[in-house]
Amino acid sequence: MLTVFKRIHLTRLNMTDYKFSGKIEMGREVQPFDKEDEAESEKHARDKLYAELGSKHSVPRSSIKIVESGEVN
């Protein structure tokens, strides 16, 4: 049980905050977004963003356009 806690704890230490902004195309409507997320890498944060926004708005990844991305200091 202690080993599992140590792995989780060490993983959280390697997490970084990332900020994304862009737009979601929903038919003829375009909705801007700004979102911050915590992940191990920018790729993981980007994949998480696509999954969350796509699920919430029922749109495919190709309808989500990321204009800016970067680490939050």
Secondary structure by P-SEA (a helix, b strand, c coil): caaaaaaaaaaaaabbbbbbbbbbbcccbbbbbbbbbbcccaaaaaaaaaaaaaaaaccccccccccbbbbcc
